[in-house]
Amino acid sequence: MTTTRQWLLNDHPRGRPIAENDLKLVETELPDAEAGQMLLKTLYLGFDPAQKGWMENVADYVAPMKIGDVMRGSAILEVIESNGGRFEVGEVVAGTSVWSE
């Protein structure tokens, strides 16, 4: 098992700016990568305007977020373990991910 830190949605910032307590940093255990899965290390996180709408729990082109969900967004990540995944260890990938180490 791998220990990681993740940012969880702690409150919906509806009609107001994002506040410090809207996100909560927690430490959690990740399961081992199963066949076809990879373990990724976050290098960079994006914070895009659309994420505010997701945090407000407003239905749009993507599902809104619930309290306790891991914050999602764009990221650049490095493959640190590949159990038959699409990419090899050491490769750098980009896409939608979650706010986790």
C-alpha positions in Angstrom: 0.0 0.0 0.0 1.1 3.5 -0.8 0.3 6.5 1.5 -0.6 9.8 -0.2 -2.1 13.1 0.6 -5.3 14.3 -1.1 -7.3 17.5 -1.1 -11.0 16.7 -0.3 -14.0 19.0 -0.9 -15.0 20.1 2.6 -17.7 22.7 1.7 -19.6 24.1 -1.3 -18.5 27.7 -2.0 -21.9 28.7 -3.5 -22.2 32.4 -4.2 -18.9 33.3 -2.6 -15.1 33.1 -3.2 -13.3 29.9 -2.3 -12.4 29.9 1.4 -9.5 28.2 3.1 -11.8 25.5 4.7 -13.5 24.6 1.5 -10.7 22.0 0.9 -9.3 19.7 3.5 -5.9 18.0 3.2 -6.0 14.3 4.4 -3.6 11.4 4.3 -4.9 8.1 2.9 -3.7 4.7 1.8 -4.0 3.8 -1.9 -4.5 0.2 -3.0 -1.8 -1.5 -5.0 -2.0 -1.2 -8.7 -4.0 -4.1 -10.2 -3.4 -5.6 -13.6 -3.6 -2.9 -16.3 -3.3 -0.1 -13.7 -0.6 2.4 -13.0 0.5 4.4 -10.0 1.1 8.1 -10.9 3.0 10.8 -9.1 1.6 14.3 -9.5 4.1 16.9 -10.8 1.8 19.8 -11.5 -1.9 20.5 -10.7 -4.1 22.9 -12.7 -6.7 25.1 -11.1 -9.2 26.1 -13.8 -12.3 28.3 -13.5 -14.6 25.3 -14.2 -13.5 23.7 -10.9 -15.3 26.4 -8.9 -18.6 25.3 -10.5 -17.9 21.7 -9.7 -17.1 22.7 -6.1 -20.4 24.6 -5.9 -22.2 21.3 -6.7 -23.9 22.8 -9.8 -24.8 20.3 -12.6 -23.1 21.2 -15.8 -21.1 19.3 -18.5 -19.5 17.2 -15.8 -20.9 15.8 -12.6 -20.9 18.1 -9.6 -18.8 17.3 -6.6 -20.1 16.0 -3.2 -18.6 16.8 0.2 -15.7 14.4 0.7 -14.9 13.9 -3.0 -11.2 14.2 -3.9 -10.8 17.5 -5.8 -10.4 16.8 -9.5 -8.7 18.8 -12.2 -6.0 18.8 -14.8 -2.6 17.5 -14.0 0.8 16.5 -15.3 1.9 13.2 -13.8 4.8 10.8 -13.8 4.3 7.0 -14.0 6.1 5.5 -11.0 4.6 2.0 -11.2 3.0 0.2 -14.2 1.3 -3.1 -13.8 0.7 -3.7 -17.5 -0.6 -0.2 -17.9 -0.5 1.8 -21.2 2.6 3.7 -20.2 6.0 2.7 -18.9 7.6 3.8 -15.6 9.3 7.2 -16.0 6.9 8.5 -18.7 5.1 11.8 -18.1 1.4 12.0 -18.9 -1.2 14.8 -18.7 -5.0 14.7 -18.3 -7.8 14.9 -15.8 -6.8 13.5 -12.5 -7.5 14.2 -8.8 -5.6 16.4 -6.4 -3.4 13.7 -4.9 0.3 13.2 -4.6 
